[in-house]
Amino acid sequence: MRRYWTADMSPLNPTLRDEDHLATLRDLVSDATRLRLHADVPVGIALSGGLDSSILAAVAAEAQAENGVAAALLSVVHPGAADDESEFVHAMASHLGSDVTLVSLDMASDGPDATYDLIKRCNHMNDGPLSSLSSVLFYKLMEQARARNITAILTGQGADEAFCGYRKFPFLEAKSRLKSGRILSGTGFLANFISNGTMLGQFKFSEAKRYLGAKNASILGPAAKEAYAPIDLSEIGGGIANRQLLDIERLSVPYLCHYEDRMSMAMSREVRSPFLDYRVLEMGLKLPVHLKMQRGWTKYALRKAFEDKLPASISWRKDKKGFVNPEADWFKGELRARVLDLMGDPANPVYQLGLVDRATYLDLYTSFCNGDNRIWFRDVFAPFSLSLWLADWKSRAN
């Protein structure tokens, strides 16, 4: 095996101004997007309503219009759900003057059985356990792309890692400053995010606990405990850029690319991710911290570089949803009987192999269903997903 790329982490030219860096960033992202529009087949854009995919949609729409082609937008929505992004999807589509194909996972019409079967099918297609239902929604999106004869699809994967888009980054940066004795710098930095409303309003302990040093080993069975080697996610030793690189090389991007690849190839579609262009990644890693996170904004450089191409409601949007769905509600409600049927069985391979402790899991799941906000959806979904995958593997092996 031979490593084909190592990130260039050398500093940017110190004589250049912030405006110069933003201009370079805009050119790189635009070029990376235009390169990935080259195809002998129709190319579409997966539009979430967030900043990253909206930037790609704006650049792609402009480039495609030069060739007399309308931008093909595909989006996942959940009308009526708390996390539905229909408002932002329609705002961006209207801004571009383009139609958008909407996709949803409708538990009400599809029913729990069909949804459960879909989860099992996607688990199999993924070649490994899923960690959330985002993969299922991406599968549905690719299904719609196939129905519309859109062969290649651009996604915004990589932007959060390259430009500090995740909510953990401000917290980790502030913690790093405080630990190094820069008390005023750390408290002031954090205060900006609090006053801007981009952190506390979305803070969920169940999700953030892994960055606070909390461990989740109690649910593990004896075999898993013996092999357990946790990664400390609560530190950014070596600076924020090194923590970003850890996400790019090991923690976040590999998994996200894996499920996007598997779900797209299940429908014979090709995913292309302009933000994972090595030039864009390296630019994001090299940018000074104040251009990644400034005045209470994450991904400040991207927002500023492309603010003239997007509606203000998107370029300066304060909330961050990701590829969301009402998965927690479904797991507590419509899918509960199927979860208990699978996870209540002592013969479940996940218990027989010593990977999960049955009593601890069932107690955790009961607390989750009863509204314990300290428990993250993925805490209870991951063992369930692993069980589905093991059962599928065992049935095919036999």
Secondary structure, 3 states (H helix, E strand, C coil): CCCCCCCCCCCCCCCCCHHHHHHHHHHHHHHHHHHCCCCCCCEEEECCCCHHHHHHHHHHHHHHHHCCCCCEEEEECCCCCCCCCHHHHHHHHHHHCCCEEEECCCHHHHHHHHHHHHHHHHHHHCCCCCCCCHHHHHHHHHHHHHHCCCCEEECCCCHHHHCCCCCHHHHHHHHHHHHCCCHHHHHHHHHHHHHHCCCHHHCCHHHHHHHCCCCCHHHECHHHHHHCCCCCCCCCCCCHHHHHHHHHHHHCHHHHHHHHHHHHHCCCCEEECHHHCHHHHHHHHHCCHHHHCECCECCHHHHHHHHHHCCHHHHCCCCCCCCCCCHHHHHHCCCHHHHHHHHCCCCCHHHHCCCECHHHHHHHHHHHHCCCCCCCHHHHHHHHHHHHHHHHHHHHHC
